[in-house]
């Protein structure tokens, strides 16, 4: 067998990897990483609330919350969520508006909606218990291959991989793989590789170890901490000084910039809200009314269907911005306090405390919502 044949897909770039290093196959190199990874994880694993009692439900909720969200930000949300919805039956029965309120500020709200759909399906199909099967888990709404692998391995001890961005980065550097890690083909072959070397009795710990070392040592931003890595001696990107260019990722498209004017409108003890359309960005959520572009004071009043005499206070607010995955809002705002008799068709009025407690207001509006909910005068 030639070096290139033995090396297979991971050693295609022979300009990086010398032939003597390529003599160790990807499977053999990955297999040699198992023991040091498990030992490192045993000594260095973070204490996280979802690791205290890793039931299938707890692992599921935590993994969905952790998608696109920092660990520190998730901790308090996770605790509050489980206090309100301690099991799958409670999640299946919760009204959507209550669910979205619990999710408020985490973003990507379809994650919460899919949780409820999957909980309902789990109650109907599996008697309210998540199935101990990767294939059945991945068939549920909102559960992809990574989440199914995490639940299956961590909660049920099933030896299947859980490949996320951290894992792809670690394996790419370990093998000096210069293929784009955002390609589905790269993810599939990484899953196939890990499946072959997965420790049967410690699958959950192994998957978590790969994720953890990617989060803490083989980091996504800035230089990796190679001197602290138990895989330093095996890692080809480290050996050849390529950690700054591996992994390879297709650059994201530039975000679209949208200018908007946001209205923080109060009328006595009431605040003005509006429900967004059921499709598109922030679908079906509540918002502070807004308009495209930067409006003048008169244009703001015209948009709201108000006259100057209707406003007791009309105050220009500081600019703010909010970044979504594909678009950036650059906003200006107005705080408007209306006379008791003033009317507008730009939304509906809700009592301030009701609005605070019952309606999920996305983080995009946080800067201006503060003028309604935290204002002292």
Steps between C-alpha positions, in 0.01 A plus 500: 500500500641840403534783750229697321260203500568423866465862596170543322301820511671680787853503360420625150716811544847347491654848493413521870535143621831323450479138387629354826212667685253375243604142574273516804148478360230746610324218684821403683580862586150558632508175696822612670321817611226318692683420823672838549174679420304300758770553764510874428121528518489318832738760644378814323126469430308811594234479768182578307139471620396257226783266596373464856217269395541413129155355436384483137271800557773708666756420231248582227399837646861603563621400154222696328568806717874480434456525124630843395511609866784537751517256792496776764189655346319165498548407868228722649259435213545125548423519871191718450375283217519181706333666797207593278498189279659213693410222258387420147132494592521855634683615187242337274213675681645849549327779303728634228502856634614375841770290334628794296505717811723242670723511192503881482850629432650169382412571138436254217147450630420216263720291728236540772212431264669182380557391860126516558423317174748226586361473854147461364620232259691325779187489716291364211753249364716402798284555809684815603852351510766582243584186302830323572577482129708733285278436197182582691653805668613650170146461362360746757450869408806716561731210581780463247788257487709688757224536760386140448859384546541704817178369657564143391858489627481715815158395631471146364863394457450413133833509311421756231691821420376853568675728252467875546727790406734433791547137398554590134767753597685255726498218246598730212804624693588154623514372142615824331186476289469793259149427378222745586349384831167661409446241225253227589734246339772592752258463789382160375850361461596633844198322645603181319855527633389558859249218481787257429706597805219585744570345844196279554481546877585872512330643192339791686821598675696477174256722311499753782879490518530591131249782540664623821852509363367693201333750729786546748828412324464464122300822497314653203620857548863587552795264529435153643666414832710219357733471800199409716360246253530126569505445122794733432730213406245352258375823343635558149381862473694575817809312378509686170400840637169508314254564784450852370369376163329176609211445514396640163157663494320671215463867597147598591313735271502858618193586705238727350479835681150627576423839652196509725314734732360344818218652706484463878146625557332532840149609592461526873564151640481343151763433236459455127587160349453335164503138388733416213387300195490121535776459241841657466739652751378470863184333370198520727680685780407831659693819436510870558346653187757612248546629148762464230747785473588787732184707557481861612274594792221599265540185292489296822172662602357448151599133505324451832195693382547761771494877516745713692236580763466127580854479639585626845861397445677438169865421565769386258688198636862391445584280206531123550571199287421131502669227300306201369664214311440660158395859565604788723248753626633849555236679699396835629212535742237730643347493845144632476270551796140543385201673648240262645258560215754451218447207259723326248455207264871416502451222754310423821535632853575266790544574867868547570525213748299269275729585212806436715377164631301351211643609165832380359690803373811410296839632604508726193266737685668485841672839473170678434276284718701624798346844449158346552564247775788655694424870463447674834300791364 
